[in-house]
Amino acid sequence: MSQTNVSTPVAAAVFIGSAILIGAPVTYAVVTVVLNAVFFALDVVDVTVGSGPLAAPLFIAAVVLVAWLWMRISYEVAQLRLYGVSALSRGSRVGTLARYLVLWGVILAALGSIAAFGLLWTLALVSSPSPTALAGSVLTVACVWAFARSVRALRDGWAESG
């Protein structure tokens, strides 16, 4: 859906969809991984968190940072959806390189997640056939199909942009 002139309602709808469908889950995953690593590191050095004069400002800073990350991810995804892969090549060389690296990191993470999810549900279906395991397997196939379509669209957009 690479367009040059996009109306405001279409851009708003794409941004809201990107924020809900991609921005929120990706932000949640990133924040969860980072917080687990931080709390593990703090536990290793035996530091307690949650009280003291800096607790409230740190909490507010963390909420603002998470909100910024969510909006930034949503914006980049909306740009990609509206303008294709050529939207990644805007700005400085460092910014462009960062966008490409993040995109490929997300693609690899999604591929790994789908593979792990599919393996779990397939093993559940084989070990004890049940409607839940069957539904999970169907959901895995749908995720693989959606991922394949996204990669194909990315490839086609890449070919069109240069």
Secondary structure as the mmCIF struct_conf table of DSSP 4:
data_model
#
loop_
_struct_conf.conf_type_id
_struct_conf.id
_struct_conf.beg_label_comp_id
_struct_conf.beg_label_asym_id
_struct_conf.beg_label_seq_id
_struct_conf.end_label_comp_id
_struct_conf.end_label_asym_id
_struct_conf.end_label_seq_id
BEND BEND1 THR A 4 ASN A 5
HELX_RH_AL_P HELX_RH_AL_P1 THR A 8 SER A 18
HELX_RH_PI_P HELX_RH_PI_P1 ALA A 19 GLY A 23
HELX_RH_AL_P HELX_RH_AL_P2 ALA A 24 VAL A 44
TURN_TY1_P TURN_TY1_P1 VAL A 45 ASP A 46
BEND BEND2 GLY A 50 GLY A 50
BEND BEND3 GLY A 52 GLY A 52
TURN_TY1_P TURN_TY1_P2 PRO A 53 LEU A 54
HELX_RH_AL_P HELX_RH_AL_P3 ALA A 55 TYR A 83
HELX_RH_3T_P HELX_RH_3T_P1 VAL A 85 SER A 89
BEND BEND4 GLY A 91 GLY A 91
HELX_RH_AL_P HELX_RH_AL_P4 ARG A 93 SER A 127
BEND BEND5 SER A 128 SER A 128
HELX_RH_AL_P HELX_RH_AL_P5 PRO A 131 SER A 161
#
